[in-house]
Amino acid sequence: MRSFPIFLELQAQPVILIGEGSAADAKRRLYQRAGAIIVGEFHPCAQIAVIAEEDDDAAHAAVARCRARGLLINVVDRPALCDFTTPAIVDRNPVTIAIGTGGASAGLAKALRQRLEALLPETLGALAKGLFAARPAIKDTWPDGRERRQAIDAALQTDGPLDPFGDIKQNAVDSWLAEGGDKRQFGIEQIELASNDPDDLTLKQARLLASADYVIIIGNVSKAIMARIRADADILSSPDHGYDRDHDLPADALIIRLTAAATEN
């Protein structure tokens, strides 16, 4: 990962915009859409500056002035000068999906955004708002944090009652809770990798790795596959198939035995 993605709260915050023309206008619209107030270069409270100068010398001079003030800088079409880049955005308020290429190709980011726009239903934002409003009820239903996460993961999985890619009704979250919540998945699942390429994972395998509480690694699993495991899962290493401590793990947990792909001699 070359760049670390963050989401900035810009509502009513000043953002400096330097430059004129179509690129500057596009940046103005984008930041105003996020609630920012576009200000001049010497605004004393601004912490972010966007530079949309077409002339190379003017752009470098603006960068020098802003950097001397310790501002975070985005420079249109000059990724080498940027402290941060502007992603392609899929907006399903309050859900925001940002797609970045580290400045490598704005066209690629745009193409990915267009594909995702077609895949993600307009009801996604309503689902997020419903889950937020139901947080107290969800916590009452599953006081234990791990059980609560497992229940939500199960409901959001493919064809689950809250599948974010499905046809979400207006009161889907309330209906899910009224029915007692979706069944959580427990027990041990086996995944034998076909290759070290994460693109070869089946949809079920990818879902299991993203939901697991414990993952037992058997053999030399590639870093690319390891990156698909849920970030806060417990990783247990076993160089061979001799791991026999599954019984030490909680019964109400999803445990994955992940076996590396066979290698040719």
N, C-alpha and C positions, 0 to 999 in steps of 0.2 A: 504494500500500500504506500504509494508515493505521498499522497496528501491525506490529512486527517479531516474528515467532514464534520462540521459543526453547524448548528442552527442558531442564528442570531435573532434576538428579540429587538426589532427595529421600530416598533410602534412609537411614534412621536419622537424618535431619535434623529438628530441631525446627521446627514450624510453629505459630504462635499462632492460636488460634481464639477470637474474641470473639462472644458471643451464644448464644441458645438457641432451640429450636424446630426445625421441620422443615427449614428452609433450612440451619441450622447442622449438623444431623445429616447432611444430604446432603453438605455440604462435608467433614465429618469422614470419612465413608466414602470419599469420592473421594481425599483426601490420604493416608489410611491405605492405600488400595489401591496408591498409588505408593511406599509404604514409609516415609512420614513419621511422626514422632512428634508427636501433638497435645499442645500445652503451653498453660499459662496466659499471660496478657498480659505478665507481667513476667519471663519467662524470659530470662536474660542473653545467651544465645547465638543466639537466633532471629533470622533475617534477613527472614522473611516473615510477614505477618499477614493473616488472613482475618476480615473483620468481617461478621457476619450479624445485626446489630441491626435489629429491625423499626421501632423508634421513631427518627424522623428526628434528633432532638436527640442521642440516645444514639449514633447512628452517626457524626454529625459530631464529637462529643467524642472518640470512639474513634479516628477518623481523625487528629485533631489530636495526640493522645497518641502514636500510632504513628509519625506523620510526624516528630515532634520527635526520635524515636530513630533516624531514617533508615531505617526499615523499608520494604520493598516491600509495597504494600497492595492487596488485592482487597476490594471492598465489594459485597456481594450486592445486585443490582437497582439499583445506583447507579453506572453506568459513568463518569459525570463525575468521581467521586471516586477512581477506580481508577488505580493505576500499571500493573496488568496485569489482564486478564480471563481467565476460565476457559473454555477451549474445550469444544465437544462432542468426544468422544473415541471413536475406533474402535480397539479394542485387539486386535492380533494379535501378542502378545508374541513377539519384541522389536520388532515393527513397531508404531508408534503413529502414527495419523493424527489431527491436531488441526484442528478446524474453528472458525474464529472469524468474527464479524461486527463486531468493534470495539464490541460492546455494543449494536448496532443492533437485533438480534432474536435472542433465545435460541431462539425457536420455529423460526426458519429454520435455525439451526445444528443443532437437533435433527432436523429433517426431512432435512437433508443427511446427517447421521450415519446415520439409519435406512436411507436409500437405499444408502449405501456399505456398511453392514453386510451388506445383501443381496447386494451385488456381489462383495465380497472373500471368497475362500474361507478356511476355517479353516486350511488348509495354508500360508498365507502366512508365518506365523511360522516354521514348519519350514524353509521355503525360505531365509529370512533367516539362520537358524542354520546351515544347510548351506553357504551362501555364506561365512559367517564362518569356519567350520571349514576350508573349502577354500582360504582365502586363500594359504597357502604354495604349494599345488599350482598355483593359478591364476597366481601370480607366476612360478613356475618355467616354466609353459607359455608365458606371454607376459611376458618380462622388461621389455619396453618399455611404459611407462605408457600411452601412447596406444593401442597395439595391444591392451593388456589391457582398457581401457575399451571399445574397439570390439567386442571379443569378447563382453564381458558384455552390452553394449547389444543386440547381435544375438541373444543367447540369450534375453533378457528381452522381446523384441518380441512382438507378437501372433502366436500360433501357433508361437513359438519353443520350444525344448526346456525353457526355464525360464519360460515365460509366466506371470506372477504371477496372472493371472486364469484360468488353465487348471487342468487336473487334475494337480497336481504329486505325483509319487510320492515315497516316503520317501527314496530314494537318487538323486533326479533329478540333483543336482549331480555326484555321483560318476560317474553314467552319462554325463553330458554331457562330462566331462573324459576319461573312458575312450574316448570316440568321437572325441577330438581337438578338441572344442569346435565351436561352430557357426561357419559361414562368416561372415566379416565383410564388410560392404558397403563397396565402394570405388567411386571414379569420380565422375562429374558427373551430378547430377539436376536437372531443370528443374521449377520450381514457378511457375506463372502464377496469381496470385491472382484469384479471382472477385470479391472485395470486400475492404474494409478491416476486415471483421468476422471475428475469429478463430473464431467459431462456424461460419463457412462453410468452414473448412479441412476437407479430407477426413481420415480417420483416417491414411492413408498420408502425407499432407502434414504432419500434426502430428507423426507419428513421425520423419519425415526431419528436420524442424527441431529436434527434441529430440535427435537423434543426430549432427548435422552437425559436422564439424571446421572447415569454412570455409563462410561464407555470403556470396555476392556479391549485394549489394543493387542492383537495377536499378530506378530510379525512386523515387517517394516512397511508401515502405512505411510503414504506420501504426505508431504506438508499440505498439498492442495486438497486432499481429502480431509485431513485433520481440520482445515479451516472451515469445513462444513458442519463441524460439531458445535452444538450450542455452547456459547462462550463460558457459561458458568457451570457446565457439566464437570463432574469429577472424572479425570482420566486415569485409568489403571493400566499399567503396562505389563504385558506378558510376552516374552520373546518367542514362546512356542505355544502349543495348544495345551500346556499343562496347568493353566490357571484353574484352580479348584476351590476358590474362596467365594464363589457366587453366593453361598449361603450366609456369608458375613454381611451382605448388603441388605438394605431394607426390603421387606416384602412388598411395600406399597410404592415401589419405584420402577421406572422404566430403565432397564439395563440392556445395553447393546454389547454383544460380543462381535467386534469388528476384526475380521481376518483379512490380512493383506492379500493382494493379488498374487497368484502364482507367477514365478519368474522362470524364464527359459534358461536352461543350462547352456 
